[in-house]
């Protein structure tokens, strides 16, 4: 496998994590303006992306296949939880 092919595979592997992270941060700024504006957008984007990549890697290790629906469900739950923790939403 060439370097460009490997890079293409890695970028396509991480793309769902980036998309979910970006949508979570964007939607939190739309719907939770007070809480989200204090935290900025770059830090939660990076945190959600790292959490998402970790979940995708764990799903790949556990199921031995990329793109399983269980992995994508876990991606959504894990990123939503990290965004909830970042915004300190439990305080109401």
N, C-alpha and C positions, 0 to 999 in steps of 0.2 A: 504494500500500500504506500503510495507516495505521501509526501508531507501535505500537499494540498488536499488530498482525499481524506487524510486523517483530520485535518483542520475542519473540513466540511462536515465530517461526522460529529466532531465535538461541538461545533456550533449548532448543528441541528439537534443534538442531544440536549443542549442547554436552552434552546429557544423557548420551550414551554415554560420553564422557570422564569425567564425574563419577561415573557408576555403576562404571566399571572402576576408577577411582582409589579410591573408597570400599571396594569389595570387596577390592582388593589390600591396603589398609591394615588392614582388618578381619581378613582371613585371615592376614596376617603377624603380627598380635597373637595370633591363635589358635594358629598352628602354630610360630611362631618367637618365643616369649615373651621370651627373654633379649635377643635382638638388637633386637626391635621396641620393647620397653618403654623402652630407653635413648633412642630417637629421638623418642618422643611420637607423636602422630597427626596434628596439624594441618599441620606442615611437609611430611611425605611426601604427605599428601592434596593440598595445594596444588601441590607439584612434579609429582605424577602428573597432576593435572588440567591444568596448563599444557602438559605434554608431550603429553597426549592431545589437547588442542585444537589444538596445532601439527600433530600427525599428521593430524587430521581436515581441517584447512585445506590441508595439503599434498596429501592425497588428493583433495580437491575441486578443487584447482588442476591436478593431473595428469590426473585422469580426467574432469573437468568434470561429474561427477555426484556427488551426495551419497548415502552409504549403500552403497557398493560393498563387497563382501566382502573384497577385497584391502585396502581402507582399514581395515576392522575388524580384520583379521588384523595389520596393521601397528600398529594401536592397542594390541592386546594385547601384542605383542612389545616395543614401545617403553616402555609403562608397566611391564611386568615387568622390563625392563632398568633403568629408572630406580629402581625399588624395590630391585632387587638391588644397584645402586650405592649407594643410600641406606643400606642395611643393612650394607654392606661384606661381603657374603656370600662373596666370593672368599677371605677369610681363614679360612674354615671354621668 
